[in-house]
Amino acid sequence: MNKFLNTLFRVIEIMIAVFLALMIVLVFLNVAGRYLFSVGFVWSEEIARLCFIFLVYLGSIEAMRDNRHLMIDTLMTKVPMLAQKIVYSLVQGCIIWLMIIQTRGSWGLVMQNRNNRWVATGFPAHFVHFFGVILGVSIAIIAVSNLVRLFVFKTPVLDLIKIRDDSGEPGTVE
């Protein structure tokens, strides 16, 4: 299972790189076209915007899994183990609650925009909001798995908040 998840998140990392490269190329071509030939590509702006949106969504999932998100762990290293568990549980609970709100809001936008399309590319507008649903569900699942590892597998909080290295194993924060 761990090998499957590492492969899945490796695919996500590759997708992030592809979206970033595509976004850079499209924006560069559009700027160069406007500057050199007085011609802009309207569709390239929309595709670059889509790449940026998907890059942020996938990057957020990746950051949650690897603990690369903004985190201040100074408090956690100073308090007793019981307080660490309480604080960590509260944080993960808040994340789950916010992702439920994210998912419900995104799903509402999917339903609201299911017949709308972007102007230049004709891209379905609801598809963008559906990625918000995927984001919310994915991060909520990761937060639930963090709580399972804390309470069922008895993993210490300080091990849970360590940043993962490239092998997928928790490493040390430097």
C-alpha distance (Angstrom), angle and dihedral (degrees) to the residues before:
residue distance angle dihedral
M1 . . .
N2 3.80 . .
K3 3.81 90.5 .
F4 3.82 90.0 51.4
L5 3.81 91.7 50.8
N6 3.80 92.2 47.2
T7 3.81 89.4 51.3
L8 3.81 91.4 47.0
F9 3.78 92.3 51.4
R10 3.80 90.7 44.9
V11 3.81 87.6 56.9
I12 3.81 88.7 50.2
E13 3.81 89.9 52.3
I14 3.82 90.0 51.2
M15 3.80 90.8 49.0
I16 3.81 89.9 51.3
A17 3.81 90.2 52.1
V18 3.82 91.7 48.3
F19 3.81 92.5 49.0
L20 3.81 90.9 48.3
A21 3.81 93.3 48.6
L22 3.80 92.5 46.0
M23 3.79 91.4 48.4
I24 3.82 92.2 50.7
V25 3.82 93.1 47.1
L26 3.80 94.0 47.8
V27 3.78 94.7 47.4
F28 3.80 91.1 46.4
L29 3.82 92.6 49.3
N30 3.78 91.2 47.8
V31 3.81 93.1 49.9
A32 3.81 92.2 44.6
G33 3.81 91.3 47.2
R34 3.78 92.5 51.2
Y35 3.78 94.2 44.4
L36 3.81 99.1 42.2
F37 3.80 104.0 28.8
S38 3.84 104.1 18.8
V39 3.81 88.2 -122.3
G40 3.79 125.2 120.2
F41 3.76 129.0 -167.3
V42 3.80 108.8 -134.6
W43 3.79 92.1 -171.3
S44 3.83 91.1 56.9
E45 3.80 91.1 61.6
E46 3.78 91.5 54.7
I47 3.80 93.6 46.0
A48 3.82 90.8 47.7
R49 3.82 88.5 50.5
L50 3.82 90.2 50.8
C51 3.80 90.6 49.1
F52 3.80 90.1 51.6
I53 3.81 92.8 48.8
F54 3.80 93.1 49.4
L55 3.80 90.9 43.4
V56 3.82 90.9 55.9
Y57 3.81 93.7 45.2
L58 3.80 94.8 48.0
G59 3.81 91.9 41.1
S60 3.81 90.1 53.6
I61 3.80 91.4 53.4
E62 3.80 90.7 47.4
A63 3.81 92.0 47.9
M64 3.80 91.8 50.9
R65 3.77 92.3 50.8
D66 3.81 94.5 47.5
N67 3.83 97.3 38.0
R68 3.80 90.1 -119.7
H69 3.77 92.3 132.3
L70 3.78 123.1 105.9
M71 3.77 105.5 -68.8
I72 3.77 132.9 160.2
D73 3.78 107.5 -155.6
T74 3.80 97.9 172.9
L75 3.81 91.9 101.8
M76 3.79 92.6 48.4
T77 3.79 93.4 56.1
K78 3.81 92.7 50.6
V79 3.81 103.2 48.5
P80 3.83 130.3 73.2
M81 3.81 121.1 -91.6
L82 3.82 94.8 -100.6
A83 3.80 91.6 53.4
Q84 3.83 89.3 47.4
K85 3.79 90.1 55.2
I86 3.80 92.3 47.5
V87 3.82 94.4 48.2
Y88 3.81 92.9 43.7
S89 3.81 91.5 48.1
L90 3.80 91.3 49.5
V91 3.80 91.5 49.7
Q92 3.81 92.7 48.5
G93 3.82 89.9 45.8
C94 3.81 90.5 52.4
I95 3.80 89.9 49.0
I96 3.81 90.9 51.8
W97 3.81 91.5 47.7
L98 3.82 92.5 49.0
M99 3.78 91.9 47.3
I100 3.81 90.2 52.1
I101 3.81 87.6 54.2
Q102 3.84 89.6 45.9
T103 3.80 92.1 50.1
R104 3.80 95.0 46.7
G105 3.80 92.0 46.9
S106 3.78 93.1 47.3
W107 3.79 91.5 47.8
G108 3.81 89.4 51.9
L109 3.80 88.8 53.2
V110 3.82 90.5 48.3
M111 3.80 89.9 55.4
Q112 3.81 92.8 42.9
N113 3.83 94.1 50.3
R114 3.80 100.8 35.3
N115 3.83 91.9 115.7
N116 3.82 97.6 40.4
R117 3.78 126.2 98.2
W118 3.78 132.9 -168.5
V119 3.80 112.7 -100.8
A120 3.81 104.9 -123.5
T121 3.81 102.5 30.9
G122 3.78 102.5 26.6
F123 3.83 88.2 -129.6
P124 3.83 111.7 164.6
A125 3.82 107.2 -104.1
H126 3.81 93.1 -150.1
F127 3.82 90.8 62.1
V128 3.82 90.6 67.3
H129 3.78 91.0 53.2
F130 3.80 91.4 46.3
F131 3.80 87.7 64.2
G132 3.82 85.6 60.4
V133 3.80 87.2 58.9
I134 3.82 90.3 50.1
L135 3.82 89.7 48.8
G136 3.79 93.5 50.6
V137 3.80 95.2 46.4
S138 3.81 93.4 44.4
I139 3.79 95.7 50.2
A140 3.81 91.8 43.8
I141 3.82 89.7 52.9
I142 3.80 90.5 49.9
A143 3.82 90.7 49.7
V144 3.82 91.5 49.1
S145 3.80 89.9 49.3
N146 3.81 88.6 51.2
L147 3.80 89.4 55.1
V148 3.81 91.0 47.1
R149 3.79 90.5 51.8
L150 3.82 89.4 48.7
F151 3.81 98.6 48.4
V152 3.82 106.4 22.2
F153 3.79 101.9 33.9
K154 3.84 92.8 31.8
T155 3.82 93.3 -132.6
P156 3.81 109.7 172.7
V157 3.81 115.2 -110.9
L158 3.78 92.7 -122.5
D159 3.81 89.4 57.5
L160 3.81 90.6 49.8
I161 3.79 94.1 53.5
K162 3.79 96.3 48.5
I163 3.78 115.4 112.4
R164 3.81 113.6 -109.0
D165 3.77 117.5 -120.3
D166 3.80 123.9 -138.8
S167 3.80 92.6 -82.3
G168 3.81 90.9 62.6
E169 3.79 93.4 -111.9
P170 3.81 120.9 119.0
G171 3.77 109.9 -96.7
T172 3.73 133.4 -175.9
V173 3.76 125.8 -77.8
E174 3.77 110.3 -118.1
